[in-house]
Amino acid sequence: MRPIIYPETEELIRNKKQQKFQVRVEEERQSSNRRRGKRKKDTPEEKKAKADARKRRRIEQVSSSSGPVCKSCGQPGHTTSASRLCPNHEYTIKERLGVVFPTSYQLYTVSITLKSFIR
């Protein structure tokens, strides 16, 4: 056995170890009282309550949403901003041209040589 140099410190360490041990023993007692991993069968009343709750959830889910809800704007009727129904929809260049110029429009490109462009 080693010589005790600081008796107060030794006593403090001993008390701390004892407290940790008591806490661990208490936790083991509490965990052993619980049935770990074992399931029990539901009583008929519990089964009925669970079924009623399930039905209520389904009814609320169906009645609350009249279709898909957009993640971008939160409005019903479409799911993403890729849909043209969404106010946050980003139009492609072709779609923008269709909005600005109705269906009767023509695009022209002029072909010129590099020399004439540089002049």
N, CA, C and O atoms as CSV, one atom per row, in Angstrom:
chain,resi,resn,atom,element,x,y,z
A,1,MET,N,N,0.846,-1.169,0.000
A,1,MET,CA,C,0.000,0.000,0.000
A,1,MET,C,C,0.892,1.233,0.000
A,1,MET,O,O,1.959,1.248,0.614
A,2,ARG,N,N,0.439,2.259,-0.695
A,2,ARG,CA,C,1.246,3.464,-0.804
A,2,ARG,C,C,1.005,4.376,0.398
A,2,ARG,O,O,-0.056,4.317,1.019
A,3,PRO,N,N,1.970,5.205,0.721
A,3,PRO,CA,C,1.792,6.111,1.865
A,3,PRO,C,C,0.812,7.241,1.526
A,3,PRO,O,O,0.800,7.730,0.397
A,4,ILE,N,N,0.009,7.647,2.475
A,4,ILE,CA,C,-0.961,8.723,2.304
A,4,ILE,C,C,-0.264,10.040,2.629
A,4,ILE,O,O,0.166,10.267,3.759
A,5,ILE,N,N,-0.156,10.915,1.604
A,5,ILE,CA,C,0.534,12.187,1.785
A,5,ILE,C,C,-0.459,13.287,2.137
A,5,ILE,O,O,-0.224,14.075,3.054
A,6,TYR,N,N,-1.586,13.339,1.396
A,6,TYR,CA,C,-2.612,14.356,1.627
A,6,TYR,C,C,-3.908,13.660,2.035
A,6,TYR,O,O,-4.670,13.235,1.167
A,7,PRO,N,N,-4.171,13.534,3.317
A,7,PRO,CA,C,-5.348,12.779,3.765
A,7,PRO,C,C,-6.673,13.398,3.315
A,7,PRO,O,O,-7.613,12.665,3.005
A,8,GLU,N,N,-6.769,14.738,3.274
A,8,GLU,CA,C,-8.030,15.369,2.857
A,8,GLU,C,C,-8.338,15.046,1.391
A,8,GLU,O,O,-9.479,14.754,1.032
A,9,THR,N,N,-7.308,15.104,0.563
A,9,THR,CA,C,-7.492,14.805,-0.853
A,9,THR,C,C,-7.875,13.347,-1.051
A,9,THR,O,O,-8.756,13.038,-1.853
A,10,GLU,N,N,-7.229,12.461,-0.334
A,10,GLU,CA,C,-7.539,11.030,-0.421
A,10,GLU,C,C,-8.989,10.771,-0.026
A,10,GLU,O,O,-9.681,9.976,-0.662
A,11,GLU,N,N,-9.441,11.441,1.021
A,11,GLU,CA,C,-10.821,11.263,1.477
A,11,GLU,C,C,-11.807,11.784,0.426
A,11,GLU,O,O,-12.838,11.162,0.171
A,12,LEU,N,N,-11.479,12.933,-0.182
A,12,LEU,CA,C,-12.336,13.492,-1.229
A,12,LEU,C,C,-12.451,12.528,-2.412
A,12,LEU,O,O,-13.543,12.308,-2.935
A,13,ILE,N,N,-11.337,11.963,-2.824
A,13,ILE,CA,C,-11.338,11.009,-3.937
A,13,ILE,C,C,-12.163,9.779,-3.583
A,13,ILE,O,O,-12.949,9.307,-4.404
A,14,ARG,N,N,-11.997,9.259,-2.383
A,14,ARG,CA,C,-12.750,8.088,-1.928
A,14,ARG,C,C,-14.253,8.373,-1.936
A,14,ARG,O,O,-15.049,7.536,-2.363
A,15,ASN,N,N,-14.637,9.579,-1.454
A,15,ASN,CA,C,-16.061,9.952,-1.430
A,15,ASN,C,C,-16.638,10.063,-2.849
A,15,ASN,O,O,-17.764,9.634,-3.101
A,16,LYS,N,N,-15.865,10.635,-3.759
A,16,LYS,CA,C,-16.320,10.753,-5.145
A,16,LYS,C,C,-16.546,9.369,-5.762
A,16,LYS,O,O,-17.552,9.142,-6.434
A,17,LYS,N,N,-15.618,8.459,-5.533
A,17,LYS,CA,C,-15.760,7.100,-6.060
A,17,LYS,C,C,-16.994,6.422,-5.487
A,17,LYS,O,O,-17.714,5.727,-6.203
A,18,GLN,N,N,-17.237,6.621,-4.203
A,18,GLN,CA,C,-18.399,6.022,-3.547
A,18,GLN,C,C,-19.696,6.588,-4.129
A,18,GLN,O,O,-20.654,5.849,-4.360
A,19,GLN,N,N,-19.720,7.907,-4.364
A,19,GLN,CA,C,-20.915,8.530,-4.947
A,19,GLN,C,C,-21.188,7.988,-6.349
A,19,GLN,O,O,-22.335,7.689,-6.681
A,20,LYS,N,N,-20.150,7.858,-7.172
A,20,LYS,CA,C,-20.316,7.322,-8.514
A,20,LYS,C,C,-20.845,5.897,-8.464
A,20,LYS,O,O,-21.723,5.524,-9.242
A,21,PHE,N,N,-20.315,5.117,-7.556
A,21,PHE,CA,C,-20.763,3.733,-7.416
A,21,PHE,C,C,-22.237,3.683,-7.027
A,21,PHE,O,O,-23.000,2.888,-7.577
A,22,GLN,N,N,-22.641,4.533,-6.077
A,22,GLN,CA,C,-24.040,4.549,-5.641
A,22,GLN,C,C,-24.970,4.987,-6.776
A,22,GLN,O,O,-26.058,4.436,-6.938
A,23,VAL,N,N,-24.541,5.972,-7.554
A,23,VAL,CA,C,-25.354,6.419,-8.690
A,23,VAL,C,C,-25.512,5.285,-9.697
A,23,VAL,O,O,-26.611,5.062,-10.205
A,24,ARG,N,N,-24.439,4.570,-9.992
A,24,ARG,CA,C,-24.488,3.464,-10.939
A,24,ARG,C,C,-25.413,2.357,-10.446
A,24,ARG,O,O,-26.188,1.798,-11.222
A,25,VAL,N,N,-25.331,2.039,-9.151
A,25,VAL,CA,C,-26.197,1.002,-8.580
A,25,VAL,C,C,-27.659,1.430,-8.680
A,25,VAL,O,O,-28.524,0.618,-9.009
A,26,GLU,N,N,-27.933,2.698,-8.398
A,26,GLU,CA,C,-29.312,3.206,-8.468
A,26,GLU,C,C,-29.844,3.146,-9.903
A,26,GLU,O,O,-31.000,2.787,-10.124
A,27,GLU,N,N,-29.001,3.497,-10.870
A,27,GLU,CA,C,-29.421,3.426,-12.270
A,27,GLU,C,C,-29.725,1.992,-12.677
A,27,GLU,O,O,-30.691,1.740,-13.397
A,28,GLU,N,N,-28.913,1.062,-12.225
A,28,GLU,CA,C,-29.157,-0.346,-12.550
A,28,GLU,C,C,-30.469,-0.824,-11.948
A,28,GLU,O,O,-31.196,-1.594,-12.576
A,29,ARG,N,N,-30.775,-0.377,-10.744
A,29,ARG,CA,C,-32.047,-0.755,-10.112
A,29,ARG,C,C,-33.221,-0.226,-10.920
A,29,ARG,O,O,-34.191,-0.942,-11.169
A,30,GLN,N,N,-33.126,1.033,-11.327
A,30,GLN,CA,C,-34.221,1.636,-12.084
A,30,GLN,C,C,-34.382,0.972,-13.447
A,30,GLN,O,O,-35.505,0.748,-13.898
A,31,SER,N,N,-33.269,0.658,-14.105
A,31,SER,CA,C,-33.367,0.038,-15.423
A,31,SER,C,C,-33.862,-1.399,-15.327
A,31,SER,O,O,-34.509,-1.887,-16.253
A,32,SER,N,N,-33.576,-2.075,-14.240
A,32,SER,CA,C,-34.050,-3.451,-14.101
A,32,SER,C,C,-35.541,-3.487,-13.811
A,32,SER,O,O,-36.200,-4.488,-14.094
A,33,ASN,N,N,-36.093,-2.397,-13.244
A,33,ASN,CA,C,-37.530,-2.348,-13.002
A,33,ASN,C,C,-38.296,-2.234,-14.318
A,33,ASN,O,O,-39.398,-2.767,-14.448
A,34,ARG,N,N,-37.713,-1.544,-15.283
A,34,ARG,CA,C,-38.364,-1.425,-16.591
A,34,ARG,C,C,-38.173,-2.723,-17.350
A,34,ARG,O,O,-37.152,-3.399,-17.221
A,35,ARG,N,N,-39.181,-3.056,-18.147
A,35,ARG,CA,C,-39.054,-4.249,-18.971
A,35,ARG,C,C,-38.388,-3.835,-20.266
A,35,ARG,O,O,-38.996,-3.177,-21.110
A,36,ARG,N,N,-37.156,-4.219,-20.412
A,36,ARG,CA,C,-36.375,-3.784,-21.551
A,36,ARG,C,C,-36.637,-4.676,-22.755
A,36,ARG,O,O,-36.434,-5.889,-22.697
A,37,GLY,N,N,-37.090,-4.068,-23.847
A,37,GLY,CA,C,-37.238,-4.805,-25.080
A,37,GLY,C,C,-38.403,-5.771,-25.113
A,37,GLY,O,O,-38.619,-6.428,-26.131
A,38,LYS,N,N,-39.151,-5.877,-24.051
A,38,LYS,CA,C,-40.274,-6.802,-24.029
A,38,LYS,C,C,-41.548,-6.026,-24.298
A,38,LYS,O,O,-41.786,-4.967,-23.716
A,39,ARG,N,N,-42.355,-6.566,-25.182
A,39,ARG,CA,C,-43.597,-5.899,-25.530
A,39,ARG,C,C,-44.758,-6.700,-24.974
A,39,ARG,O,O,-44.704,-7.924,-24.849
A,40,LYS,N,N,-45.792,-5.977,-24.650
A,40,LYS,CA,C,-46.991,-6.653,-24.161
A,40,LYS,C,C,-48.087,-6.490,-25.193
A,40,LYS,O,O,-48.046,-5.577,-26.019
A,41,LYS,N,N,-49.054,-7.366,-25.144
A,41,LYS,CA,C,-50.176,-7.254,-26.065
A,41,LYS,C,C,-51.062,-6.108,-25.626
A,41,LYS,O,O,-51.225,-5.843,-24.435
A,42,ASP,N,N,-51.634,-5.429,-26.618
A,42,ASP,CA,C,-52.554,-4.339,-26.311
A,42,ASP,C,C,-53.885,-4.902,-25.834
A,42,ASP,O,O,-54.362,-5.930,-26.315
A,43,THR,N,N,-54.457,-4.206,-24.889
A,43,THR,CA,C,-55.791,-4.592,-24.428
A,43,THR,C,C,-56.801,-4.158,-25.487
A,43,THR,O,O,-56.482,-3.311,-26.321
A,44,PRO,N,N,-58.005,-4.715,-25.472
A,44,PRO,CA,C,-59.017,-4.302,-26.461
A,44,PRO,C,C,-59.305,-2.798,-26.423
A,44,PRO,O,O,-59.561,-2.191,-27.463
A,45,GLU,N,N,-59.264,-2.199,-25.237
A,45,GLU,CA,C,-59.508,-0.755,-25.137
A,45,GLU,C,C,-58.396,0.034,-25.843
A,45,GLU,O,O,-58.660,1.006,-26.551
A,46,GLU,N,N,-57.141,-0.409,-25.632
A,46,GLU,CA,C,-56.019,0.271,-26.281
A,46,GLU,C,C,-56.097,0.116,-27.797
A,46,GLU,O,O,-55.820,1.061,-28.536
A,47,LYS,N,N,-56.476,-1.083,-28.261
A,47,LYS,CA,C,-56.615,-1.306,-29.696
A,47,LYS,C,C,-57.664,-0.380,-30.288
A,47,LYS,O,O,-57.456,0.213,-31.347
A,48,LYS,N,N,-58.791,-0.260,-29.601
A,48,LYS,CA,C,-59.884,0.597,-30.071
A,48,LYS,C,C,-59.428,2.060,-30.118
A,48,LYS,O,O,-59.714,2.773,-31.080
A,49,ALA,N,N,-58.714,2.505,-29.068
A,49,ALA,CA,C,-58.235,3.889,-29.017
A,49,ALA,C,C,-57.251,4.167,-30.155
A,49,ALA,O,O,-57.302,5.228,-30.777
A,50,LYS,N,N,-56.355,3.213,-30.426
A,50,LYS,CA,C,-55.387,3.391,-31.508
A,50,LYS,C,C,-56.087,3.451,-32.864
A,50,LYS,O,O,-55.734,4.267,-33.716
A,51,ALA,N,N,-57.078,2.583,-33.059
A,51,ALA,CA,C,-57.810,2.573,-34.329
A,51,ALA,C,C,-58.565,3.882,-34.528
A,51,ALA,O,O,-58.570,4.436,-35.627
A,52,ASP,N,N,-59.204,4.380,-33.463
A,52,ASP,CA,C,-59.925,5.652,-33.559
A,52,ASP,C,C,-58.973,6.802,-33.893
A,52,ASP,O,O,-59.293,7.661,-34.714
A,53,ALA,N,N,-57.809,6.811,-33.254
A,53,ALA,CA,C,-56.824,7.867,-33.518
A,53,ALA,C,C,-56.341,7.802,-34.966
A,53,ALA,O,O,-56.172,8.833,-35.617
A,54,ARG,N,N,-56.120,6.585,-35.464
A,54,ARG,CA,C,-55.689,6.412,-36.844
A,54,ARG,C,C,-56.744,6.950,-37.815
A,54,ARG,O,O,-56.419,7.645,-38.778
A,55,LYS,N,N,-58.013,6.618,-37.547
A,55,LYS,CA,C,-59.106,7.094,-38.407
A,55,LYS,C,C,-59.183,8.618,-38.386
A,55,LYS,O,O,-59.355,9.246,-39.430
A,56,ARG,N,N,-59.055,9.214,-37.197
A,56,ARG,CA,C,-59.107,10.673,-37.076
A,56,ARG,C,C,-57.985,11.334,-37.871
A,56,ARG,O,O,-58.203,12.333,-38.555
A,57,ARG,N,N,-56.779,10.765,-37.774
A,57,ARG,CA,C,-55.635,11.317,-38.508
A,57,ARG,C,C,-55.874,11.266,-40.013
A,57,ARG,O,O,-55.592,12.228,-40.727
A,58,ARG,N,N,-56.396,10.135,-40.489
A,58,ARG,CA,C,-56.659,10.001,-41.926
A,58,ARG,C,C,-57.708,11.003,-42.385
A,58,ARG,O,O,-57.557,11.629,-43.434
A,59,ILE,N,N,-58.775,11.156,-41.598
A,59,ILE,CA,C,-59.840,12.095,-41.961
A,59,ILE,C,C,-59.298,13.522,-41.990
A,59,ILE,O,O,-59.610,14.278,-42.911
A,60,GLU,N,N,-58.492,13.901,-40.998
A,60,GLU,CA,C,-57.903,15.242,-40.957
A,60,GLU,C,C,-56.974,15.465,-42.140
A,60,GLU,O,O,-56.943,16.549,-42.722
A,61,GLN,N,N,-56.223,14.437,-42.487
A,61,GLN,CA,C,-55.278,14.560,-43.584
A,61,GLN,C,C,-56.014,14.755,-44.905
A,61,GLN,O,O,-55.600,15.567,-45.733
A,62,VAL,N,N,-57.094,14.019,-45.105
A,62,VAL,CA,C,-57.847,14.130,-46.348
A,62,VAL,C,C,-58.588,15.458,-46.419
A,62,VAL,O,O,-58.606,16.105,-47.466
A,63,SER,N,N,-59.202,15.869,-45.306
A,63,SER,CA,C,-59.997,17.096,-45.325
A,63,SER,C,C,-59.132,18.355,-45.349
A,63,SER,O,O,-59.549,19.375,-45.898
A,64,SER,N,N,-57.949,18.300,-44.769
A,64,SER,CA,C,-57.118,19.502,-44.689
A,64,SER,C,C,-56.475,19.849,-46.018
A,64,SER,O,O,-56.256,21.027,-46.302
A,65,SER,N,N,-56.171,18.870,-46.828
A,65,SER,CA,C,-55.510,19.177,-48.092
A,65,SER,C,C,-56.376,18.729,-49.258
A,65,SER,O,O,-56.816,17.582,-49.326
A,66,SER,N,N,-56.607,19.654,-50.165
A,66,SER,CA,C,-57.390,19.323,-51.348
A,66,SER,C,C,-56.440,19.031,-52.499
A,66,SER,O,O,-56.654,19.505,-53.615
A,67,GLY,N,N,-55.428,18.281,-52.247
A,67,GLY,CA,C,-54.436,17.956,-53.257
A,67,GLY,C,C,-53.050,18.254,-52.736
A,67,GLY,O,O,-52.866,18.524,-51.549
A,68,PRO,N,N,-52.078,18.205,-53.623
A,68,PRO,CA,C,-50.700,18.458,-53.192
A,68,PRO,C,C,-50.480,19.919,-52.819
A,68,PRO,O,O,-51.176,20.810,-53.306
A,69,VAL,N,N,-49.502,20.148,-51.949
A,69,VAL,CA,C,-49.166,21.502,-51.513
A,69,VAL,C,C,-47.736,21.800,-51.947
A,69,VAL,O,O,-46.840,20.972,-51.781
A,70,CYS,N,N,-47.535,22.984,-52.502
A,70,CYS,CA,C,-46.222,23.384,-53.022
A,70,CYS,C,C,-45.239,23.629,-51.879
A,70,CYS,O,O,-45.579,24.247,-50.870
A,71,LYS,N,N,-44.019,23.135,-52.056
A,71,LYS,CA,C,-42.980,23.346,-51.050
A,71,LYS,C,C,-42.422,24.766,-51.125
A,71,LYS,O,O,-41.916,25.290,-50.133
A,72,SER,N,N,-42.513,25.381,-52.296
A,72,SER,CA,C,-41.938,26.705,-52.499
A,72,SER,C,C,-42.845,27.826,-51.999
A,72,SER,O,O,-42.404,28.708,-51.262
A,73,CYS,N,N,-44.132,27.787,-52.410
A,73,CYS,CA,C,-45.023,28.900,-52.054
A,73,CYS,C,C,-46.087,28.514,-51.030
A,73,CYS,O,O,-46.704,29.394,-50.430
A,74,GLY,N,N,-46.316,27.211,-50.815
A,74,GLY,CA,C,-47.288,26.768,-49.821
A,74,GLY,C,C,-48.719,26.728,-50.315
A,74,GLY,O,O,-49.627,26.456,-49.529
A,75,GLN,N,N,-48.950,26.990,-51.589
A,75,GLN,CA,C,-50.309,26.966,-52.125
A,75,GLN,C,C,-50.669,25.559,-52.594
A,75,GLN,O,O,-49.801,24.823,-53.062
A,76,PRO,N,N,-51.939,25.182,-52.475
A,76,PRO,CA,C,-52.349,23.858,-52.956
A,76,PRO,C,C,-52.500,23.852,-54.473
A,76,PRO,O,O,-52.625,24.902,-55.103
A,77,GLY,N,N,-52.485,22.654,-55.045
A,77,GLY,CA,C,-52.713,22.514,-56.476
A,77,GLY,C,C,-51.478,22.118,-57.262
A,77,GLY,O,O,-51.602,21.630,-58.385
A,78,HIS,N,N,-50.308,22.310,-56.713
A,78,HIS,CA,C,-49.066,21.911,-57.361
A,78,HIS,C,C,-48.046,21.596,-56.277
A,78,HIS,O,O,-48.194,22.016,-55.129
A,79,THR,N,N,-47.001,20.844,-56.656
A,79,THR,CA,C,-46.057,20.388,-55.631
A,79,THR,C,C,-44.745,21.164,-55.604
A,79,THR,O,O,-44.140,21.312,-54.543
A,80,THR,N,N,-44.296,21.664,-56.760
A,80,THR,CA,C,-43.007,22.369,-56.791
A,80,THR,C,C,-43.110,23.630,-57.636
A,80,THR,O,O,-44.120,23.869,-58.298
A,81,SER,N,N,-42.055,24.428,-57.604
A,81,SER,CA,C,-42.036,25.659,-58.396
A,81,SER,C,C,-41.801,25.369,-59.874
A,81,SER,O,O,-41.842,26.287,-60.693
A,82,ALA,N,N,-41.558,24.122,-60.226
A,82,ALA,CA,C,-41.412,23.763,-61.635
A,82,ALA,C,C,-42.746,23.859,-62.360
A,82,ALA,O,O,-42.775,23.976,-63.585
A,83,SER,N,N,-43.838,23.813,-61.629
A,83,SER,CA,C,-45.165,23.926,-62.226
A,83,SER,C,C,-45.442,25.373,-62.616
A,83,SER,O,O,-45.023,26.296,-61.918
A,84,ARG,N,N,-46.149,25.574,-63.732
A,84,ARG,CA,C,-46.476,26.937,-64.169
A,84,ARG,C,C,-47.517,27.578,-63.268
A,84,ARG,O,O,-47.713,28.792,-63.322
A,85,LEU,N,N,-48.189,26.787,-62.441
A,85,LEU,CA,C,-49.194,27.331,-61.530
A,85,LEU,C,C,-48.566,28.075,-60.354
A,85,LEU,O,O,-49.231,28.881,-59.703
A,86,CYS,N,N,-47.300,27.812,-60.082
A,86,CYS,CA,C,-46.618,28.408,-58.929
A,86,CYS,C,C,-46.202,29.843,-59.239
A,86,CYS,O,O,-45.662,30.106,-60.314
A,87,PRO,N,N,-46.444,30.783,-58.309
A,87,PRO,CA,C,-45.991,32.162,-58.534
A,87,PRO,C,C,-44.468,32.289,-58.519
A,87,PRO,O,O,-43.932,33.278,-59.020
A,88,ASN,N,N,-43.770,31.317,-57.959
A,88,ASN,CA,C,-42.303,31.345,-57.915
A,88,ASN,C,C,-41.675,30.608,-59.101
A,88,ASN,O,O,-40.476,30.329,-59.089
A,89,HIS,N,N,-42.473,30.292,-60.121
A,89,HIS,CA,C,-41.985,29.518,-61.263
A,89,HIS,C,C,-40.959,30.319,-62.060
A,89,HIS,O,O,-41.193,31.481,-62.391
A,90,GLU,N,N,-39.830,29.699,-62.363
A,90,GLU,CA,C,-38.790,30.314,-63.194
A,90,GLU,C,C,-39.037,29.886,-64.640
A,90,GLU,O,O,-38.898,28.709,-64.973
A,91,TYR,N,N,-39.399,30.834,-65.493
A,91,TYR,CA,C,-39.694,30.519,-66.888
A,91,TYR,C,C,-38.407,30.335,-67.682
A,91,TYR,O,O,-37.401,30.994,-67.416
A,92,THR,N,N,-38.450,29.431,-68.662
A,92,THR,CA,C,-37.323,29.268,-69.573
A,92,THR,C,C,-37.360,30.407,-70.581
A,92,THR,O,O,-38.340,31.148,-70.650
A,93,ILE,N,N,-36.308,30.545,-71.352
A,93,ILE,CA,C,-36.253,31.616,-72.352
A,93,ILE,C,C,-37.380,31.443,-73.361
A,93,ILE,O,O,-38.012,32.416,-73.771
A,94,LYS,N,N,-37.622,30.215,-73.753
A,94,LYS,CA,C,-38.678,29.948,-74.728
A,94,LYS,C,C,-40.042,30.340,-74.161
A,94,LYS,O,O,-40.868,30.918,-74.868
A,95,GLU,N,N,-40.277,30.025,-72.889
A,95,GLU,CA,C,-41.549,30.386,-72.257
A,95,GLU,C,C,-41.687,31.905,-72.128
A,95,GLU,O,O,-42.775,32.445,-72.331
A,96,ARG,N,N,-40.611,32.587,-71.796
A,96,ARG,CA,C,-40.656,34.053,-71.682
A,96,ARG,C,C,-40.968,34.704,-73.027
A,96,ARG,O,O,-41.756,35.646,-73.106
A,97,LEU,N,N,-40.339,34.188,-74.080
A,97,LEU,CA,C,-40.625,34.718,-75.414
A,97,LEU,C,C,-42.088,34.491,-75.778
A,97,LEU,O,O,-42.714,35.342,-76.410
A,98,GLY,N,N,-42.629,33.349,-75.380
A,98,GLY,CA,C,-44.034,33.063,-75.648
A,98,GLY,C,C,-44.954,34.016,-74.915
A,98,GLY,O,O,-46.031,34.336,-75.417
A,99,VAL,N,N,-44.551,34.487,-73.720
A,99,VAL,CA,C,-45.364,35.435,-72.963
A,99,VAL,C,C,-45.258,36.833,-73.574
A,99,VAL,O,O,-46.270,37.515,-73.737
A,100,VAL,N,N,-44.043,37.260,-73.910
A,100,VAL,CA,C,-43.826,38.599,-74.448
A,100,VAL,C,C,-44.387,38.709,-75.870
A,100,VAL,O,O,-45.114,39.649,-76.188
A,101,PHE,N,N,-44.045,37.749,-76.708
A,101,PHE,CA,C,-44.536,37.731,-78.088
A,101,PHE,C,C,-45.496,36.559,-78.214
A,101,PHE,O,O,-45.088,35.411,-78.041
A,102,PRO,N,N,-46.735,36.819,-78.504
A,102,PRO,CA,C,-47.676,35.698,-78.662
A,102,PRO,C,C,-47.214,34.734,-79.752
A,102,PRO,O,O,-46.140,34.908,-80.327
A,103,THR,N,N,-48.005,33.749,-80.025
A,103,THR,CA,C,-47.582,32.630,-80.879
A,103,THR,C,C,-47.067,33.050,-82.249
A,103,THR,O,O,-46.332,32.283,-82.870
A,104,SER,N,N,-47.413,34.215,-82.741
A,104,SER,CA,C,-46.950,34.622,-84.077
A,104,SER,C,C,-45.732,35.538,-83.951
A,104,SER,O,O,-45.866,36.761,-83.943
A,105,TYR,N,N,-44.581,34.957,-83.855
A,105,TYR,CA,C,-43.350,35.741,-83.821
A,105,TYR,C,C,-42.290,35.001,-84.622
A,105,TYR,O,O,-42.379,33.788,-84.816
A,106,GLN,N,N,-41.293,35.733,-85.082
A,106,GLN,CA,C,-40.185,35.131,-85.809
A,106,GLN,C,C,-38.886,35.683,-85.253
A,106,GLN,O,O,-38.807,36.843,-84.848
A,107,LEU,N,N,-37.881,34.845,-85.241
A,107,LEU,CA,C,-36.555,35.265,-84.812
A,107,LEU,C,C,-35.648,35.308,-86.036
A,107,LEU,O,O,-35.719,34.432,-86.898
A,108,TYR,N,N,-34.808,36.314,-86.108
A,108,TYR,CA,C,-33.880,36.449,-87.217
A,108,TYR,C,C,-32.467,36.501,-86.663
A,108,TYR,O,O,-32.212,37.091,-85.613
A,109,THR,N,N,-31.568,35.878,-87.384
A,109,THR,CA,C,-30.150,36.012,-87.064
A,109,THR,C,C,-29.443,36.474,-88.323
A,109,THR,O,O,-29.757,36.026,-89.426
A,110,VAL,N,N,-28.509,37.352,-88.157
A,110,VAL,CA,C,-27.760,37.880,-89.291
A,110,VAL,C,C,-26.384,37.246,-89.269
A,110,VAL,O,O,-25.683,37.279,-88.258
A,111,SER,N,N,-26.015,36.677,-90.379
A,111,SER,CA,C,-24.696,36.064,-90.495
A,111,SER,C,C,-23.768,37.037,-91.194
A,111,SER,O,O,-24.040,37.479,-92.310
A,112,ILE,N,N,-22.683,37.363,-90.538
A,112,ILE,CA,C,-21.688,38.244,-91.140
A,112,ILE,C,C,-20.326,37.625,-90.928
A,112,ILE,O,O,-20.134,36.780,-90.054
A,113,THR,N,N,-19.398,38.054,-91.732
A,113,THR,CA,C,-18.043,37.529,-91.604
A,113,THR,C,C,-17.321,38.250,-90.475
A,113,THR,O,O,-17.758,39.302,-90.008
A,114,LEU,N,N,-16.237,37.680,-90.056
A,114,LEU,CA,C,-15.457,38.262,-88.973
A,114,LEU,C,C,-14.856,39.602,-89.395
A,114,LEU,O,O,-14.792,40.534,-88.593
A,115,LYS,N,N,-14.417,39.702,-90.646
A,115,LYS,CA,C,-13.804,40.947,-91.131
A,115,LYS,C,C,-14.810,42.096,-91.099
A,115,LYS,O,O,-14.473,43.212,-90.704
A,116,SER,N,N,-16.045,41.820,-91.516
A,116,SER,CA,C,-17.040,42.893,-91.521
A,116,SER,C,C,-17.462,43.256,-90.091
A,116,SER,O,O,-17.856,44.393,-89.829
A,117,PHE,N,N,-17.381,42.317,-89.191
A,117,PHE,CA,C,-17.714,42.596,-87.789
A,117,PHE,C,C,-16.651,43.468,-87.136
A,117,PHE,O,O,-16.966,44.351,-86.340
A,118,ILE,N,N,-15.388,43.216,-87.477
A,118,ILE,CA,C,-14.277,43.953,-86.872
A,118,ILE,C,C,-14.226,45.384,-87.393
A,118,ILE,O,O,-13.815,46.267,-86.641
A,119,ARG,N,N,-14.615,45.663,-88.624
A,119,ARG,CA,C,-14.546,47.017,-89.192
A,119,ARG,C,C,-15.281,47.996,-88.409
A,119,ARG,O,O,-15.311,49.174,-88.765
